[in-house]
Amino acid sequence: MCADDGRTHTVSDVELCSGSATTGRYPALCGHIVTAAPMVAPNGAPCPDCRAAESPSHGAGQQGRRRA
């Protein structure tokens, strides 16, 4: 979940493992920069733009993606 907008975004595994790990900020599929919330925070509403970007019709699917 993003601490800035309260939504649950989808971030690729590649981005999660990148150098952004030291800043706690990751680019989501929708283009939003996610500021990681504490892991004890409940998930927010799903980001509709991330969901659209990961739909099978866009070829992304679920593989290699995580919600943040």
Phi and psi in degrees as GROMACS dihedral restraints (atoms count N, CA, C in turn):
[ dihedral_restraints ]
;  ai    aj    ak    al  type     phi  dphi    fc
    3     4     5     6     1   -91.1    20    10
    4     5     6     7     1   127.0    20    10
    6     7     8     9     1   -69.2    20    10
    7     8     9    10     1   -20.7    20    10
    9    10    11    12     1   -79.9    20    10
   10    11    12    13     1   -45.4    20    10
   12    13    14    15     1  -114.2    20    10
   13    14    15    16     1    -4.0    20    10
   15    16    17    18     1    75.2    20    10
   16    17    18    19     1     6.3    20    10
   18    19    20    21     1   -96.7    20    10
   19    20    21    22     1   156.8    20    10
   21    22    23    24     1   -94.9    20    10
   22    23    24    25     1   114.6    20    10
   24    25    26    27     1  -105.0    20    10
   25    26    27    28     1   164.3    20    10
   27    28    29    30     1  -104.8    20    10
   28    29    30    31     1   125.4    20    10
   30    31    32    33     1  -122.0    20    10
   31    32    33    34     1   135.5    20    10
   33    34    35    36     1   -70.2    20    10
   34    35    36    37     1   155.6    20    10
   36    37    38    39     1   -59.8    20    10
   37    38    39    40     1   -37.2    20    10
   39    40    41    42     1   -60.0    20    10
   40    41    42    43     1   -45.1    20    10
   42    43    44    45     1   -66.3    20    10
   43    44    45    46     1   -39.0    20    10
   45    46    47    48     1   -64.3    20    10
   46    47    48    49     1   -30.0    20    10
   48    49    50    51     1   -93.6    20    10
   49    50    51    52     1     0.1    20    10
   51    52    53    54     1   -79.4    20    10
   52    53    54    55     1  -176.4    20    10
   54    55    56    57     1   -63.8    20    10
   55    56    57    58     1   -12.7    20    10
   57    58    59    60     1   -64.3    20    10
   58    59    60    61     1   -15.1    20    10
   60    61    62    63     1   -59.7    20    10
   61    62    63    64     1   -26.6    20    10
   63    64    65    66     1   -79.4    20    10
   64    65    66    67     1   -19.6    20    10
   66    67    68    69     1   -98.6    20    10
   67    68    69    70     1   -21.7    20    10
   69    70    71    72     1    77.1    20    10
   70    71    72    73     1    16.4    20    10
   72    73    74    75     1  -123.6    20    10
   73    74    75    76     1   128.5    20    10
   75    76    77    78     1  -134.3    20    10
   76    77    78    79     1   141.0    20    10
   78    79    80    81     1   -77.3    20    10
   79    80    81    82     1   130.2    20    10
   81    82    83    84     1   -89.0    20    10
   82    83    84    85     1   169.6    20    10
   84    85    86    87     1   -59.1    20    10
   85    86    87    88     1   -30.8    20    10
   87    88    89    90     1   -80.5    20    10
   88    89    90    91     1    -8.4    20    10
   90    91    92    93     1    99.9    20    10
   91    92    93    94     1   -12.8    20    10
   93    94    95    96     1   -68.1    20    10
   94    95    96    97     1   141.1    20    10
   96    97    98    99     1   -89.8    20    10
   97    98    99   100     1   113.5    20    10
   99   100   101   102     1   -83.3    20    10
  100   101   102   103     1   126.8    20    10
  102   103   104   105     1   -97.1    20    10
  103   104   105   106     1   111.8    20    10
  105   106   107   108     1   -59.3    20    10
  106   107   108   109     1   130.8    20    10
  108   109   110   111     1   -89.4    20    10
  109   110   111   112     1   161.1    20    10
  111   112   113   114     1   -56.6    20    10
  112   113   114   115     1   145.6    20    10
  114   115   116   117     1   -66.3    20    10
  115   116   117   118     1   -13.5    20    10
  117   118   119   120     1   -86.2    20    10
  118   119   120   121     1    -7.9    20    10
  120   121   122   123     1   -72.9    20    10
  121   122   123   124     1   138.9    20    10
  123   124   125   126     1   -69.5    20    10
  124   125   126   127     1   153.2    20    10
  126   127   128   129     1   -62.7    20    10
  127   128   129   130     1   144.1    20    10
  129   130   131   132     1   -91.1    20    10
  130   131   132   133     1  -173.3    20    10
  132   133   134   135     1   -64.5    20    10
  133   134   135   136     1   142.4    20    10
  135   136   137   138     1   -65.3    20    10
  136   137   138   139     1   144.9    20    10
  138   139   140   141     1   -74.6    20    10
  139   140   141   142     1   120.5    20    10
  141   142   143   144     1   -65.9    20    10
  142   143   144   145     1   -30.5    20    10
  144   145   146   147     1   -70.9    20    10
  145   146   147   148     1   -38.8    20    10
  147   148   149   150     1   -64.5    20    10
  148   149   150   151     1   -42.9    20    10
  150   151   152   153     1   -61.8    20    10
  151   152   153   154     1   -40.9    20    10
  153   154   155   156     1   -66.1    20    10
  154   155   156   157     1   -39.1    20    10
  156   157   158   159     1   -69.0    20    10
  157   158   159   160     1   -27.4    20    10
  159   160   161   162     1   -96.6    20    10
  160   161   162   163     1     1.4    20    10
  162   163   164   165     1   -67.5    20    10
  163   164   165   166     1   149.7    20    10
  165   166   167   168     1   -56.9    20    10
  166   167   168   169     1   -27.6    20    10
  168   169   170   171     1   -67.0    20    10
  169   170   171   172     1   -19.1    20    10
  171   172   173   174     1   -95.8    20    10
  172   173   174   175     1    -2.1    20    10
  174   175   176   177     1    81.3    20    10
  175   176   177   178     1     1.7    20    10
  177   178   179   180     1   -83.5    20    10
  178   179   180   181     1   -45.2    20    10
  180   181   182   183     1    64.6    20    10
  181   182   183   184     1  -165.6    20    10
  183   184   185   186     1   -97.6    20    10
  184   185   186   187     1   -17.7    20    10
  186   187   188   189     1   -63.9    20    10
  187   188   189   190     1   130.9    20    10
  189   190   191   192     1    76.3    20    10
  190   191   192   193     1    21.3    20    10
  192   193   194   195     1  -128.0    20    10
  193   194   195   196     1   146.0    20    10
  195   196   197   198     1  -134.6    20    10
  196   197   198   199     1   149.5    20    10
  198   199   200   201     1   -86.9    20    10
  199   200   201   202     1   136.3    20    10
